[in-house]
Amino acid sequence: MKTVLCFGDSNTWGFDPESFHDIFPRRHPPEVRWTGVLAHELGADWRVIEEGQNGRTTVHEDPFTAHRNGKIYLPACLESHKPIDFVVVMLGTNDLKSVHNLPPGEIANGAAVLARMILTSTAGPNNRPPRLLLLPPPRAIHVPELPDLAEKIPDAEARSTRLPAYYQALAKSLGAAFLNTQDIVQPSPIDGLHLDAAAHAALGAAIAAKLRTL
């Protein structure tokens, strides 16, 4: 049996965009989330582990919400789930927030820190590193009806669109696999950030197809 660890933010957690205006966010059902679709597509010979967290960044502390720094949590996550054959990382959207004030290249540098942690770890079979599949986050979409969100994540659409080129170059330099989510899905127009059920289905199927080639 092969094990896949999916390390990401709210789109890996399964945030339902229809709950964006609710007091508490709702989560897509397990079978709807892309991780659930991935598990179904890969079949019984694969084990898929969900490690999504709302607000998670690559390497940055959120001054308003604690415990969102991916770099801090990743080592324990790798250790607790080992042996891991593949790690799928999809992070970067929360790094776009104005509180971090980062250009796309610096966001990719944060992803690079995580990538190197994975590829130098002993979390894979026989204490070797797992294989890494690096995904840039889906392109953010500007929603004119949400001016507060636009101020929280300024120029989100233009900046997020630049991330795939940086992530692809990073994957190539590290010998990791790469899949561009922005060629596959786009977020819901409700909030411009989170994936609806159809997008989860498409993303899960595409990731499964990519993993089979590795």
N, C-alpha and C positions, 0 to 999 in steps of 0.2 A: 504494500500500500504506500502511495506517495502522499506527502503532506504539503499543503499550500497555506501559507500564512498571508492574510490580506491586511495590510497595515495602511490605514487611511483616516479620513476625517468624516464629516457628516454624510457624505455620499457613499461611504463604505458602511457607516452605521445604518443607513437607510432612511434618512430624513425625508418625510413625505412633504413635498412643497405645498400641498393643500392645507397643511397645518401651520403655515408660516405665520399667520396672524393670530394663532391660538396662544394661550398663556403657556402651555406646555407643548413641545413638538411631538408629533406622532411619528411612528416608525412604520415603514412598509412591512408587511408580514414577511417572515423568514423566506418563504418560497418566492416572493416577489423581488427581494433584494438581489443585486447582481451577484453577491456571494452565494445566495441560495440557487440562483440560476446556474452559476458556475459549478456548484456541487452536483446539480442534476445533470448537467451536460457531461461532466467528467465521469460520473458513475461511481459505483461502489468501491472501486479500486483506489479512489482518491479521498483524502480527508481535507476539508476546507475549513480553516479557522478564521472567524471574523474578529478583526481588531480595529474597528472603527470607533472614532470618538468625535462628537461635535466640537468644533473649534480647534481641533488639533493643528499645530503648525509643524514645520520641519524641525527647527532648532530654537525657536523664540518663545520667551515667556509672555503670556498675556497678562497685562496689569490688572485686568478686570475679572478674569476667570482663571482660577488656579489649575495646575496639573494639565496643561495643554501642550507642553513642550515634548515633541516626539523624540528628541534626542535623549531625554531623561528616561523615558519609559522603555524605549526600544531594547536596551540590553537585557532587562529583566524579562521582557516579552519573548525575546529569542531564547533565553535560557529556559523559561518555563514550558515552552512548546517543543523544544528539541526532541528528536531530530526532525528537521524541517528540510524538505527537498527544494521548495521554491518559496521565495518571498515576493509578493506583489505589493509595490509601494505606489500609492496615488495620493500625493499631498502637494500643497502649494497655494490653494485658494485662500486659506486664512492668512497666509503670509502677505497677501495683497492688501490687508487692512491698513488704514492710514496710521494706526498706532505703531506699526512696524516701519512704514515709510521705506519700502524696499523696491528697487527696480527688478525686472524679471531675471536678470543675470544673477543677482544676489539671492533670489529665491531658489534658483537652480543650485547655487553654492550650498544652500541649506540642504537640499535634496542630496547633494554630493556627500555631505557629512554622513547622512543616514546610509547611503549606498556603500560607502567605504566601511562603515561599522558592520554591515551585513556581510560584505565580501571578505572581511578579515576575521569574522567570528568563527567559533567552533560549533555553530548551531545546526550544521548539516549532518548527514550520515557519516559515521566514523570520525566525528569531530572535525570534519572539513566544512568549509563555508557552504551555505545554500546557494542555489542559483537565484539570480535577481531578475525580475521583470519590472522595469521602471515605466510608470505611466504619468504623463503630465495630467493635471486635472482638466475636466471639461471647461470649455470656454465659458466665461461668465457673460451674461447678457444684460445690457442696461434696461432697467424697467423705469420709465419716466414717472410712474405712479408711486414710486418708492424713493423719494429724494433723500430721506435719512440714510437708507442703505447705500445710495450712491455716494454720500459723503463719507460713510464708514469705509467703503471700498472704492476709492476714487479711480476713475479711468479703468475700471475693472475689465471691460470688454477688450480694449486695446492692449492692455498689459498682459492679460491672461492668454491672448492669442499668440504672444511672443514666446510663451513658455515651451511649447513643443520643440522648437529648434534647439534650445539650450538643453533640454532633457535628452534629446536624441544624441547630441554631441557628447553629453556626459556618459550615456550608456555605451556609446562606441568606445570612448576612452577607457572605460572600466571593463569592457568585455561583457557587459550585461545585455539582456534583451530589452527591446523597446516596443511599445505599442502606443500609438497616438489616439487617445480617447476622442480628440476633437474631430477626427475623421469618422467617428462612429456615432456619437451622441451629442446632443446639446441639452442644456437644462430647461426646466419648465419656464414658460413665460410668466408664471405666477410670481416667482421671486428672482428668476434669472440665475439661480445658483444650484438648485437641487434637482435631481433627476426624478422624472415620473416613472410609472411602472413600465411603460414601453421602452424607455431609455435603459432602465435596469436590465431588462430582458436582452436588449441588443448588446449592451456592454458585457454582461456575463457570458453570452455566447461567443463574443469575439475574444475574450480573455481565455476561455476554454480552448478555442481553436489555436490560439497562440501557444499556450502551454503544451498542447499536444505536439507541436513542432519542435519543442526544446528537448 
